[in-house]
Amino acid sequence: MTDNLTFEQAIVELEEIVKALECGKMPLDEAVKAFERGSELREFCERKLKDAQLKIETLSDKGE
């Protein structure tokens, strides 16, 4: 779940997952679960970035 995560927390967790997967020492079942979690975190981060971009664009439009 990403309900209570901040963007920064999600990025840190995603980086940890990537490092763990890259080392290649994780059992297959754990690697699949880690990949699934990483995908969830990536989507969460993309949504957060998109929302932030839309807010900035909206604020910029109001300032003109």
C-alpha positions, 0 to 999 in steps of 0.5 A: 500500500502507498496510502501513507507514503510521501513521494520521498519515502516511495523513492527511497523504498523504490531505490532499495528494491532496485538495488536488491534486485540488481544484486541478483541474490534474492529468491525468485518468489521474493524477487517477483514480490519486490518487482510488483512492489516496485511497479506499484511505487513507480506508478505512485511516484508518477502520479505524484509528479503529474499532480505536482506538475498540474498544480504548478501549471495551474498556479503559473496560469493564474499568475499571468 
